[in-house]
Amino acid sequence: SKTVEQRVRALNKLLPMQKQDFKGIFEVMGELPVTIRLLDPPLHEFLPQDDEDIKAIAKEMFIPVEELRATITSLHEFNPMMGHRGCRLAVSYPEIAQMQTRAIMEAAIEVSQEKGISIVPEIMIPLVGEIKELKYVKEVVVKTCEEVIAEKGASIKYMVGTMIEIPRAALTADEIAAEAEFFSFGTNDLTQMTFGFSRDDAGKFLDDYYNKKIYEFDPFARLDQKGVGKLVKMAVELGRKTRPDIKLGICGEHGGDPSSIKFCHDTGLNYVSCSPFRVPIARLAAAQAAILAKQA
């Protein structure tokens, strides 16, 4: 879409679908905590690449094929992991964050009323590296939340937090905690940005590093406690200095690794999040870490 109006029209069509997805999550989770991350991947990931798909979508949108191809080309990025994604999308296109926030709040209110339960949605703003970024997007989120609450005549609490996945965010966590009610450490991206290599490309050379005893383990499977872990510890201390009751956790594959979970427990994090198939290992490792801490 070339204009805000066009984007809003398209987003209004997506709103019911997003809301249904979120309702499904809230219905299953009941009164358990639910954190929903706002749009994170770059926009080009949602666009067709195959010629036939491009033609079909252009026809559906009533636009020339070449115009759609030009749009797809313009959204191409050389390093999308560090490109126009996360909160940067919400800064450029606040209407995306508005739509997602509205979908979250409408879903939470409807499910809480239908089931007679208390739901406190946690809205997470990804890829923040600067306090002003967070403030800008948070204002969009809070304004939308309050509008929905007023429209529905509902009484519902909500939380707004952020992901700490850029080293600068960890270094300025005291400032960021002034605006964020919770931190979730996105350790996949934090590892990539701290080491300076891509998870997608590192496999081409990491075996050489293991064979030559430079690295003892895959830093994407087990948290690097000396480097990435130091940033996490720093962010925990700085964040709690500003907001003593801040909720802290990690999300990513490290959340299912026993040694990483022990580190999280020792560092004072409240929870770990991981892929469903890793949950049994994560529970066991969390219990073992708690027992070891009591014995110490």
PAPA-596889 format. One line per 10 residues: for each residue x negated, y negated, z negated of N, C-alpha, C. Coordinates in nm, 3 decimals. Atoms other than C-alpha are relative to their C-alpha. Layout:
BEGIN
X/Y/Z/X/Y/Z/X/Y/Z | ... $
This chain:
BEGIN
-0.084/0.120/0.000/0.000/0.000/0.000/-0.087/-0.125/0.000 | 0.080/0.122/-0.012/-0.124/-0.345/0.090/0.044/-0.109/-0.097 | -0.050/0.103/0.091/0.091/-0.547/-0.152/0.046/0.063/-0.131 | -0.048/-0.047/0.130/0.196/-0.522/-0.516/0.142/0.055/0.015 | -0.140/-0.043/-0.018/0.560/-0.493/-0.405/0.007/0.140/0.061 | 0.001/-0.133/-0.063/0.481/-0.195/-0.180/-0.044/0.107/-0.100 | 0.050/-0.096/0.099/0.286/-0.027/-0.460/0.108/0.029/-0.105 | -0.104/-0.018/0.102/0.566/-0.084/-0.711/0.113/0.088/0.054 | -0.105/-0.085/-0.060/0.821/0.069/-0.471/-0.043/0.147/0.002 | 0.051/-0.139/-0.004/0.602/0.377/-0.428/-0.008/0.058/-0.141 $
0.014/-0.047/0.138/0.534/0.401/-0.802/0.136/0.029/-0.063 | -0.135/-0.025/0.052/0.907/0.379/-0.878/0.052/0.137/0.043 | -0.038/-0.134/-0.045/0.947/0.699/-0.676/-0.073/0.107/-0.081 | 0.080/-0.095/0.079/0.672/0.868/-0.879/0.046/0.005/-0.146 | -0.037/0.011/0.142/0.812/0.752/-1.216/0.084/0.117/-0.050 | -0.080/-0.113/0.052/1.086/1.020/-1.250/-0.078/0.130/-0.008 | 0.079/-0.124/0.000/0.839/1.295/-1.162/-0.098/0.002/-0.117 | 0.092/0.010/0.113/0.581/1.174/-1.414/0.076/0.019/-0.131 | -0.079/-0.009/0.123/0.852/1.138/-1.677/0.040/0.144/-0.029 | -0.037/-0.141/0.020/0.971/1.496/-1.623/-0.118/0.083/-0.047 $
0.122/-0.070/0.045/0.614/1.622/-1.658/-0.025/-0.026/-0.148 | 0.028/0.036/0.140/0.569/1.433/-1.984/0.108/0.055/-0.094 | -0.106/-0.057/0.083/0.908/1.547/-2.115/-0.029/0.148/-0.027 | 0.034/-0.141/0.017/0.801/1.906/-2.057/-0.108/0.020/-0.104 | 0.109/-0.009/0.097/0.483/1.847/-2.257/0.053/-0.027/-0.141 | -0.051/0.036/0.133/0.663/1.675/-2.546/0.096/0.106/-0.055 | -0.094/-0.105/0.044/0.932/1.948/-2.557/-0.076/0.120/-0.054 | 0.080/-0.116/0.045/0.669/2.222/-2.589/-0.076/-0.033/-0.128 | 0.087/0.037/0.114/0.452/2.032/-2.839/0.078/-0.040/-0.125 | -0.078/0.038/0.117/0.735/1.914/-3.065/-0.061/-0.120/-0.071 $
0.056/0.112/0.078/0.592/1.697/-3.343/-0.153/0.005/-0.008 | 0.147/-0.006/-0.003/0.231/1.800/-3.276/-0.054/-0.119/0.079 | 0.057/0.116/-0.072/-0.004/1.523/-3.155/-0.019/0.029/0.149 | 0.019/-0.010/-0.145/-0.009/1.465/-2.778/-0.073/-0.125/0.048 | 0.076/0.112/-0.057/-0.274/1.248/-2.612/0.010/0.010/0.152 | -0.012/0.003/-0.146/-0.210/1.147/-2.251/-0.096/-0.103/0.055 | 0.098/0.089/-0.064/-0.494/1.002/-2.047/0.062/-0.064/0.124 | -0.047/0.069/-0.120/-0.399/0.738/-1.792/-0.086/0.041/0.120 | 0.065/-0.043/-0.123/-0.503/0.790/-1.429/-0.151/-0.022/-0.004 | 0.146/0.007/0.008/-0.875/0.868/-1.415/-0.069/0.021/0.135 $
0.075/-0.024/-0.125/-0.980/1.015/-1.075/0.014/-0.115/0.099 | -0.010/0.103/-0.105/-1.056/0.780/-0.784/0.114/0.032/0.097 | -0.120/-0.017/-0.083/-0.765/0.725/-0.544/-0.022/0.090/0.121 | 0.023/-0.080/-0.122/-0.933/0.897/-0.248/0.025/0.148/-0.023 | -0.023/-0.142/0.029/-0.892/1.232/-0.427/0.145/0.042/0.026 | -0.141/-0.032/-0.021/-0.516/1.208/-0.374/0.042/-0.012/0.147 | -0.032/0.023/-0.140/-0.537/1.134/-0.002/-0.037/0.120/0.087 | 0.028/-0.114/-0.087/-0.530/1.388/0.283/-0.132/-0.018/0.075 | 0.124/0.003/-0.078/-0.851/1.477/0.467/0.018/0.072/0.134 | -0.026/-0.078/-0.121/-0.719/1.726/0.722/0.081/-0.081/0.101 $
-0.066/0.076/-0.107/-0.607/1.580/1.058/0.151/0.019/0.003 | -0.144/-0.028/-0.006/-0.270/1.753/1.053/0.073/-0.064/-0.117 | -0.061/0.061/0.118/-0.198/1.632/0.699/0.009/-0.152/0.016 | 0.001/0.145/-0.021/-0.295/1.276/0.792/0.113/-0.039/0.095 | -0.106/0.030/-0.097/-0.059/1.283/1.091/0.139/0.014/-0.064 | -0.130/-0.025/0.065/0.226/1.427/0.882/0.036/-0.112/-0.097 | -0.027/0.106/0.098/0.190/1.165/0.607/0.023/-0.134/0.069 | -0.019/0.125/-0.075/0.156/0.879/0.857/0.142/-0.005/0.057 | -0.136/-0.007/-0.056/0.481/0.995/1.020/0.104/-0.025/-0.109 | -0.093/0.015/0.113/0.655/1.016/0.682/0.005/-0.144/-0.050 $
0.008/0.138/0.049/0.536/0.665/0.592/0.034/-0.104/0.107 | -0.031/0.091/-0.112/0.627/0.518/0.933/-0.113/-0.100/0.026 | 0.115/0.085/-0.032/0.275/0.383/0.986/-0.086/0.071/0.104 | 0.087/-0.065/-0.100/0.024/0.444/1.269/-0.105/0.089/-0.067 | 0.101/-0.094/0.053/-0.215/0.736/1.215/-0.132/-0.073/-0.025 | 0.127/0.071/0.013/-0.513/0.504/1.269/-0.002/-0.090/-0.123 | -0.007/0.087/0.119/-0.392/0.271/0.994/-0.025/0.082/-0.127 | 0.021/-0.087/0.116/-0.378/0.559/0.745/-0.145/0.046/-0.006 | 0.141/-0.042/-0.003/-0.722/0.681/0.859/-0.089/-0.113/-0.051 | 0.080/0.116/0.043/-0.861/0.329/0.803/0.009/-0.018/-0.151 $
-0.018/0.010/0.145/-0.714/0.324/0.451/-0.083/0.106/-0.072 | 0.076/-0.110/0.060/-0.868/0.663/0.371/-0.150/-0.031/0.005 | 0.142/0.036/-0.015/-1.206/0.545/0.504/-0.039/-0.110/-0.097 | 0.032/0.114/0.088/-1.189/0.223/0.301/-0.010/0.043/-0.146 | 0.004/-0.048/0.139/-1.135/0.424/-0.019/-0.116/0.097/-0.026 | 0.116/-0.090/0.017/-1.441/0.645/0.045/-0.106/-0.067/-0.087 | 0.106/0.053/0.087/-1.713/0.602/-0.220/-0.122/0.090/0.009 | 0.123/-0.078/-0.006/-2.076/0.711/-0.215/-0.026/0.072/-0.132 | 0.016/-0.064/0.130/-2.075/0.788/-0.588/0.129/-0.017/-0.079 | -0.132/0.021/0.060/-1.710/0.827/-0.691/0.005/0.018/-0.151 $
0.001/-0.020/0.145/-1.796/0.949/-1.042/-0.023/-0.132/-0.074 | 0.030/0.129/0.063/-1.927/0.600/-1.116/0.066/-0.115/0.077 | -0.063/0.098/-0.086/-1.691/0.420/-0.881/0.129/-0.057/-0.053 | -0.127/0.066/0.031/-1.338/0.280/-0.874/0.096/0.102/-0.057 | -0.081/-0.101/0.067/-1.172/0.508/-1.127/0.026/-0.043/-0.144 | -0.027/0.028/0.140/-1.042/0.519/-1.483/0.065/-0.136/-0.021 | -0.062/0.129/0.032/-0.959/0.185/-1.641/-0.023/-0.103/0.110 | 0.026/0.093/-0.111/-1.109/0.012/-1.335/0.119/-0.003/0.097 | -0.120/-0.005/-0.083/-0.805/0.128/-1.138/0.111/-0.083/-0.064 | -0.105/0.074/0.070/-0.577/-0.020/-1.405/-0.027/-0.150/0.001 $
0.033/0.143/-0.011/-0.764/-0.352/-1.387/0.039/-0.051/0.139 | -0.033/0.039/-0.138/-0.726/-0.364/-1.008/0.149/0.013/0.030 | -0.142/-0.028/-0.028/-0.376/-0.215/-1.003/0.075/0.025/-0.131 | -0.067/-0.020/0.130/-0.207/-0.275/-1.342/0.135/0.069/0.012 | -0.132/-0.062/-0.018/0.121/-0.153/-1.193/-0.007/0.153/-0.014 | 0.014/-0.145/0.019/-0.019/0.204/-1.202/0.008/0.032/-0.149 | -0.003/-0.020/0.145/-0.080/0.180/-1.578/0.140/-0.027/-0.055 | -0.137/0.031/0.044/0.265/0.021/-1.622/0.093/0.118/0.025 | -0.087/-0.112/-0.034/0.436/0.309/-1.443/-0.026/0.119/-0.091 | 0.032/-0.117/0.083/0.250/0.578/-1.637/0.042/-0.022/-0.145 $
-0.039/0.030/0.138/0.308/0.405/-1.970/0.151/0.009/-0.016 | -0.147/-0.007/0.005/0.679/0.367/-1.895/0.045/0.146/0.002 | -0.036/-0.142/-0.008/0.699/0.737/-1.802/-0.025/0.069/-0.134 | 0.035/-0.060/0.129/0.525/0.836/-2.127/0.102/-0.039/-0.106 | -0.088/0.049/0.106/0.744/0.618/-2.349/0.144/0.045/0.020 | -0.137/-0.046/-0.025/1.074/0.704/-2.180/0.013/0.148/-0.033 | -0.002/-0.144/0.028/0.988/1.074/-2.203/-0.001/0.026/-0.150 | 0.011/-0.020/0.146/0.888/1.050/-2.571/0.130/-0.037/-0.070 | -0.125/0.045/0.064/1.203/0.856/-2.665/0.113/0.099/0.029 | -0.108/-0.092/-0.036/1.436/1.090/-2.475/-0.013/0.134/-0.072 $
0.019/-0.130/0.067/1.283/1.409/-2.619/0.022/-0.014/-0.150 | -0.018/0.018/0.145/1.275/1.269/-2.973/0.148/-0.012/-0.035 | -0.145/0.014/0.025/1.646/1.178/-2.945/0.074/0.130/0.026 | -0.067/-0.127/-0.035/1.749/1.505/-2.778/-0.027/0.108/-0.104 | 0.038/-0.108/0.093/1.562/1.724/-3.029/0.003/-0.044/-0.146 | -0.003/0.049/0.138/1.589/1.501/-3.336/-0.134/0.014/-0.070 | 0.134/-0.012/0.057/1.213/1.503/-3.389/-0.075/-0.133/0.012 | 0.082/0.121/-0.003/0.947/1.239/-3.446/-0.122/0.023/0.090 | 0.112/-0.011/-0.093/0.703/1.193/-3.157/-0.078/-0.131/-0.002 | 0.086/0.119/-0.004/0.406/0.954/-3.167/-0.096/0.018/0.118 $
0.090/-0.017/-0.115/0.257/0.942/-2.815/-0.131/-0.075/-0.017 | 0.132/0.063/0.005/-0.114/0.868/-2.796/-0.044/-0.026/0.144 | 0.032/0.039/-0.138/-0.201/0.676/-2.478/-0.148/-0.034/0.008 | 0.146/0.012/-0.005/-0.566/0.703/-2.379/-0.045/-0.068/0.129 | 0.052/0.077/-0.113/-0.742/0.453/-2.152/-0.141/0.051/0.031 | 0.129/-0.063/-0.029/-1.034/0.623/-1.972/-0.107/-0.094/0.056 | 0.118/0.062/-0.064/-1.383/0.509/-1.868/-0.025/-0.145/-0.041 | 0.025/0.137/0.048/-1.401/0.194/-2.079/-0.148/-0.017/-0.031 | 0.140/0.029/0.032/-1.746/0.036/-2.100/-0.017/-0.139/-0.056 | 0.005/0.141/0.040/-1.659/-0.321/-2.200/0.129/-0.033/-0.075 $
-0.116/0.031/0.084/-1.426/-0.451/-2.472/0.108/-0.078/0.076 | -0.099/0.082/-0.073/-1.262/-0.702/-2.235/0.083/0.086/0.096 | -0.072/-0.098/-0.084/-1.170/-0.415/-2.000/0.113/0.063/-0.080 | -0.096/-0.067/0.086/-0.998/-0.235/-2.285/0.113/-0.095/-0.040 | -0.102/0.098/0.041/-0.819/-0.550/-2.403/0.098/-0.026/0.113 | -0.086/0.030/-0.115/-0.687/-0.621/-2.055/0.101/0.114/0.023 | -0.088/-0.114/-0.029/-0.550/-0.270/-1.996/0.092/0.026/-0.119 | -0.083/-0.022/0.118/-0.425/-0.237/-2.355/0.119/-0.096/-0.002 | -0.110/0.097/-0.004/-0.219/-0.555/-2.314/0.109/0.046/0.096 | -0.096/-0.054/-0.098/-0.055/-0.401/-2.006/0.079/0.115/-0.062 $
-0.062/-0.117/0.061/0.015/-0.079/-2.198/0.097/-0.041/-0.111 | -0.083/0.041/0.114/0.149/-0.245/-2.514/0.125/-0.075/0.046 | -0.115/0.076/-0.053/0.371/-0.487/-2.320/0.105/0.095/0.058 | -0.093/-0.096/-0.059/0.523/-0.196/-2.128/0.067/0.085/-0.107 | -0.057/-0.079/0.111/0.570/0.012/-2.445/0.111/-0.077/-0.070 | -0.098/0.082/0.072/0.752/-0.274/-2.618/0.124/-0.025/0.086 | -0.115/0.018/-0.090/0.972/-0.333/-2.311/0.090/0.123/-0.001 | -0.078/-0.125/-0.002/1.079/0.033/-2.303/0.073/0.018/-0.133 | -0.062/-0.014/0.133/1.144/0.039/-2.679/0.121/-0.092/-0.012 | -0.111/0.097/0.005/1.362/-0.274/-2.648/0.116/0.045/0.089 $
-0.105/-0.044/-0.094/1.550/-0.137/-2.345/0.079/0.118/-0.057 | -0.064/-0.122/0.051/1.622/0.194/-2.518/0.060/-0.019/-0.139 | -0.047/0.024/0.137/1.697/0.037/-2.857/-0.052/0.106/-0.095 | 0.058/-0.112/0.076/1.464/0.299/-3.002/-0.096/-0.050/-0.108 | 0.102/0.026/0.102/1.237/0.311/-3.304/-0.103/0.110/0.012 | 0.104/-0.102/-0.024/0.917/0.491/-3.210/-0.138/-0.064/-0.013 | 0.138/0.047/0.011/0.552/0.452/-3.298/-0.081/0.058/0.115 | 0.090/-0.051/-0.104/0.271/0.496/-3.048/-0.141/-0.048/-0.034 | 0.139/0.038/0.021/-0.107/0.475/-3.046/-0.067/-0.026/0.134 | 0.078/0.027/-0.121/-0.347/0.330/-2.789/-0.147/0.016/-0.036 $
0.142/-0.023/0.025/-0.705/0.454/-2.776/-0.077/0.009/0.130 | 0.083/-0.005/-0.120/-0.989/0.513/-2.537/-0.091/0.121/-0.001 | 0.104/-0.102/-0.012/-1.240/0.763/-2.410/-0.135/-0.069/-0.010 | 0.139/0.047/0.005/-1.605/0.711/-2.497/-0.078/0.095/0.090 | 0.068/-0.086/-0.097/-1.778/0.848/-2.188/-0.106/-0.076/0.079 | 0.105/0.082/-0.059/-2.006/0.562/-2.082/-0.095/-0.037/-0.114 | 0.092/0.033/0.110/-2.325/0.508/-2.290/0.024/-0.139/-0.059 | -0.023/0.135/0.051/-2.246/0.135/-2.316/0.117/-0.004/-0.099 | -0.114/-0.006/0.092/-1.915/0.220/-2.483/-0.044/0.052/-0.136 | 0.051/-0.053/0.126/-2.098/0.427/-2.745/-0.082/-0.104/-0.075 $
0.086/0.101/0.062/-2.346/0.145/-2.807/0.078/-0.119/-0.054 | -0.081/0.114/0.046/-2.068/-0.112/-2.852/0.130/0.049/-0.064 | -0.120/-0.062/0.056/-1.823/0.117/-3.032/0.062/-0.082/-0.113 | -0.057/0.085/0.106/-1.785/-0.131/-3.319/0.096/-0.103/0.059 | -0.090/0.095/-0.067/-1.634/-0.385/-3.077/0.123/0.072/0.054 | -0.110/-0.073/-0.064/-1.424/-0.126/-2.896/0.101/0.050/-0.103 | -0.090/-0.050/0.105/-1.281/0.010/-3.223/0.097/-0.108/-0.049 | -0.092/0.108/0.038/-1.124/-0.331/-3.286/0.130/0.009/0.080 | -0.118/-0.012/-0.086/-0.883/-0.251/-3.000/0.052/0.143/0.011 | -0.039/-0.140/-0.019/-0.876/0.131/-3.002/0.034/0.066/-0.133 $
-0.041/-0.070/0.122/-0.686/0.334/-3.261/-0.061/0.139/-0.007 | 0.070/-0.129/0.000/-0.870/0.649/-3.158/-0.103/0.001/0.111 | 0.101/-0.027/-0.103/-1.178/0.760/-2.965/0.008/0.148/0.036 | 0.022/-0.138/-0.043/-1.200/1.075/-2.759/-0.127/-0.002/0.083 | 0.129/-0.001/-0.071/-1.556/1.146/-2.651/0.012/0.091/0.122 | -0.002/-0.078/-0.124/-1.550/1.255/-2.288/-0.141/0.048/0.029 | 0.141/-0.040/-0.001/-1.868/1.455/-2.319/-0.048/0.051/0.135 | 0.044/-0.038/-0.136/-1.868/1.582/-1.959/-0.063/-0.121/0.069 | 0.051/0.121/-0.065/-1.907/1.230/-1.819/-0.111/-0.065/-0.080 | 0.105/0.061/0.084/-2.112/1.108/-2.116/-0.133/0.072/0.023 $
0.121/-0.077/-0.029/-2.361/1.389/-2.045/-0.056/-0.039/0.137 | 0.046/0.038/-0.135/-2.376/1.302/-1.674/-0.068/-0.137/-0.002 | 0.052/0.137/-0.004/-2.432/0.933/-1.739/-0.122/-0.018/-0.088 | 0.117/0.010/0.087/-2.685/0.987/-2.017/-0.122/0.065/0.065 | 0.110/-0.068/-0.068/-2.896/1.237/-1.823/-0.030/-0.061/0.137 | 0.020/0.060/-0.133/-2.844/1.053/-1.495/0.007/0.100/0.113 | -0.024/-0.091/-0.113/-2.747/1.360/-1.295/0.144/0.049/0.000 | -0.139/-0.040/-0.021/-2.420/1.484/-1.153/0.020/0.147/-0.033 | -0.032/-0.139/0.032/-2.258/1.799/-1.283/0.016/0.083/0.127 | -0.022/-0.072/-0.126/-2.171/1.890/-0.923/-0.131/0.033/0.071 $
0.127/-0.019/-0.072/-2.531/1.860/-0.801/-0.110/0.063/-0.084 | 0.108/-0.045/0.088/-2.733/1.961/-1.105/-0.033/0.148/0.016 | 0.022/-0.143/-0.018/-2.689/2.331/-1.030/-0.109/0.032/0.101 | 0.102/-0.023/-0.102/-2.929/2.291/-0.738/-0.141/0.001/-0.056 | 0.137/0.007/0.053/-3.226/2.222/-0.964/-0.013/0.042/-0.147 | 0.010/-0.031/0.143/-3.138/2.315/-1.324/-0.070/0.133/-0.026 | 0.069/-0.129/0.020/-3.262/2.674/-1.279/-0.151/-0.018/-0.010 | 0.145/0.028/0.008/-3.612/2.535/-1.218/-0.036/-0.053/-0.138 | 0.025/0.058/0.133/-3.584/2.345/-1.546/0.006/0.106/-0.108 | -0.006/-0.110/0.098/-3.481/2.660/-1.736/-0.124/0.088/0.014 $
0.115/-0.089/-0.024/-3.757/2.870/-1.574/-0.129/-0.062/-0.050 | 0.123/0.069/0.042/-4.021/2.608/-1.657/0.010/-0.055/-0.143 | -0.018/0.031/0.142/-3.889/2.569/-2.014/0.013/-0.150/-0.028 | -0.024/0.143/0.023/-3.803/2.201/-1.966/0.133/-0.016/-0.075 | -0.128/-0.006/0.072/-3.440/2.265/-2.066/0.020/0.143/-0.048 | -0.025/-0.133/0.055/-3.343/2.554/-2.291/0.143/0.047/0.029 | -0.141/-0.035/-0.024/-2.971/2.542/-2.205/0.063/-0.101/0.095 | -0.076/0.087/-0.090/-2.716/2.391/-1.970/0.066/-0.111/-0.083 | -0.057/0.108/0.081/-2.632/2.045/-2.114/0.148/-0.025/0.026 | -0.144/0.013/-0.025/-2.286/2.070/-1.958/0.079/0.110/-0.070 $
-0.066/-0.109/0.073/-2.211/2.391/-2.149/-0.018/-0.017/-0.151 | 0.028/0.023/0.142/-2.376/2.305/-2.482/-0.044/-0.145/-0.017 | 0.028/0.142/0.017/-2.391/1.949/-2.613/-0.147/-0.024/-0.033 | 0.138/0.042/0.029/-2.737/1.791/-2.604/0.004/-0.089/-0.123 | -0.016/0.073/0.126/-2.757/1.686/-2.967/-0.105/-0.109/-0.020 | 0.105/0.102/0.016/-3.083/1.490/-2.939/0.033/-0.130/0.071 | -0.028/0.120/-0.080/-2.965/1.250/-2.669/0.146/-0.040/-0.002 | -0.144/0.028/-0.005/-2.591/1.264/-2.602/0.057/0.000/-0.142 | -0.049/-0.008/0.138/-2.530/1.368/-2.962/-0.034/-0.123/-0.082 | 0.039/0.123/0.071/-2.720/1.064/-3.088/0.096/-0.114/0.033 $
-0.098/0.102/-0.040/-2.484/0.841/-2.888/0.134/0.024/-0.068 | -0.127/-0.033/0.067/-2.183/1.025/-3.034/-0.007/-0.042/-0.147 | 0.016/0.038/0.141/-2.316/0.982/-3.390/0.005/-0.151/-0.019 | 0.004/0.146/0.007/-2.385/0.615/-3.328/0.141/-0.059/0.015 | -0.135/0.049/-0.025/-2.034/0.560/-3.191/0.093/0.030/-0.118 | -0.081/-0.036/0.117/-1.878/0.743/-3.488/-0.026/-0.100/-0.113 | 0.035/0.093/0.109/-2.067/0.525/-3.738/0.049/-0.142/0.029 | -0.042/0.135/-0.036/-1.999/0.200/-3.551/0.152/-0.013/0.002 | -0.146/0.003/-0.007/-1.635/0.286/-3.488/0.064/-0.002/-0.137 | -0.058/-0.008/0.135/-1.565/0.375/-3.851/-0.033/-0.125/-0.082 $
0.034/0.125/0.070/-1.741/0.058/-3.969/0.109/-0.105/0.026 | -0.105/0.096/-0.037/-1.479/-0.146/-3.781/0.138/0.048/-0.042 | -0.133/-0.057/0.027/-1.183/0.088/-3.829/-0.018/0.131/-0.076 | 0.030/-0.119/0.080/-1.234/0.333/-4.119/0.091/0.120/0.027 | -0.094/-0.110/-0.020/-0.924/0.537/-4.031/0.010/0.044/0.146 | -0.007/-0.033/-0.143/-1.004/0.574/-3.660/-0.002/0.152/0.019 | -0.008/-0.144/-0.029/-0.916/0.918/-3.520/-0.104/0.032/0.107 | 0.112/-0.030/-0.089/-1.213/1.084/-3.348/0.002/0.146/0.045 | 0.008/-0.136/-0.051/-1.244/1.388/-3.125/-0.081/0.005/0.128 | 0.065/-0.011/-0.132/-1.405/1.523/-2.810/0.091/0.077/0.094 $
-0.070/-0.080/-0.101/-1.256/1.650/-2.487/-0.100/0.034/0.109 | 0.096/-0.047/-0.098/-1.442/1.852/-2.231/-0.040/0.142/-0.032 | 0.037/-0.140/0.019/-1.601/2.193/-2.199/-0.078/0.022/-0.129 | 0.075/-0.014/0.126/-1.821/2.125/-2.503/0.094/0.034/-0.116 | -0.097/-0.028/0.107/-1.502/2.151/-2.712/0.026/0.147/-0.022 | -0.015/-0.144/0.017/-1.513/2.528/-2.663/-0.131/0.070/-0.028 | 0.132/-0.059/0.025/-1.883/2.581/-2.740/-0.030/-0.002/-0.150 | 0.018/-0.006/0.146/-1.960/2.701/-3.098/-0.103/-0.097/-0.056 | 0.102/0.089/0.058/-2.285/2.503/-3.151/0.043/-0.146/0.013 | -0.050/0.137/-0.018/-2.122/2.187/-3.012/0.109/-0.031/-0.102 $
-0.108/0.019/0.098/-1.821/2.237/-3.240/-0.058/-0.022/-0.139 | 0.065/0.021/0.130/-2.049/2.269/-3.544/-0.055/-0.142/-0.010 | 0.051/0.138/-0.003/-2.217/1.942/-3.443/0.114/-0.099/-0.022 | -0.116/0.090/0.014/-1.874/1.775/-3.413/0.050/-0.003/-0.144 | -0.045/-0.008/0.140/-1.776/1.898/-3.760/-0.098/-0.075/-0.090 | 0.102/0.065/0.084/-2.104/1.783/-3.915/-0.002/-0.152/0.020 | 0.003/0.143/-0.032/-2.071/1.444/-3.743/0.125/-0.071/-0.050 | -0.120/0.061/0.057/-1.724/1.390/-3.889/0.114/-0.021/0.096 | -0.112/0.012/-0.092/-1.499/1.429/-3.587/0.122/0.072/-0.056 | -0.124/-0.057/0.052/-1.135/1.512/-3.656/0.048/0.123/0.077 $
-0.050/-0.112/-0.081/-1.072/1.755/-3.371/-0.088/0.020/0.123 | 0.060/-0.025/-0.132/-1.205/1.917/-3.055/0.113/0.041/0.094 | -0.098/-0.036/-0.103/-1.012/1.963/-2.731/-0.074/0.078/0.108 | 0.069/-0.082/-0.101/-1.091/2.227/-2.470/0.101/0.068/0.091 | -0.086/-0.076/-0.090/-0.953/2.443/-2.190/0.075/0.108/-0.079 | -0.080/-0.098/0.077/-0.675/2.682/-2.305/-0.072/0.131/-0.027 | 0.064/-0.131/0.020/-0.886/2.996/-2.252/-0.113/-0.006/-0.104 | 0.106/0.014/0.100/-1.151/2.856/-2.489/0.055/-0.022/-0.142 | -0.058/0.033/0.130/-0.907/2.785/-2.775/-0.034/0.102/-0.109 | 0.034/-0.095/0.107/-0.963/3.115/-2.967/-0.144/-0.016/-0.050 $
0.140/0.020/0.039/-1.343/3.059/-2.964/-0.013/-0.129/-0.080 | 0.008/0.130/0.067/-1.296/2.695/-3.065/0.054/0.008/-0.142 | -0.059/-0.014/0.134/-1.073/2.788/-3.360/-0.095/0.074/-0.094 | 0.093/-0.079/0.081/-1.318/3.049/-3.484/-0.123/-0.084/-0.036 | 0.119/0.081/0.024/-1.616/2.814/-3.445/0.029/-0.114/-0.097 | -0.037/0.109/0.091/-1.431/2.531/-3.624/0.012/0.052/-0.143 | -0.013/-0.061/0.133/-1.347/2.763/-3.915/-0.138/0.032/-0.058 | 0.136/-0.033/0.046/-1.709/2.884/-3.937/-0.076/-0.126/-0.041 | 0.069/0.126/0.032/-1.838/2.525/-3.933/0.050/-0.056/-0.133 | -0.057/0.050/0.126/-1.600/2.429/-4.216/-0.050/0.081/-0.119 $
0.048/-0.087/0.109/-1.707/2.730/-4.427/-0.147/-0.030/-0.030 | 0.143/0.031/0.018/-2.078/2.657/-4.370/-0.019/-0.134/-0.071 | 0.012/0.133/0.062/-2.026/2.294/-4.470/0.032/0.007/-0.149 | -0.036/-0.014/0.142/-1.861/2.400/-4.798/-0.110/0.071/-0.078 | 0.107/-0.076/0.067/-2.146/2.641/-4.876/-0.127/-0.082/-0.018 | 0.124/0.081/0.001/-2.413/2.376/-4.810/-0.010/-0.083/-0.128 $
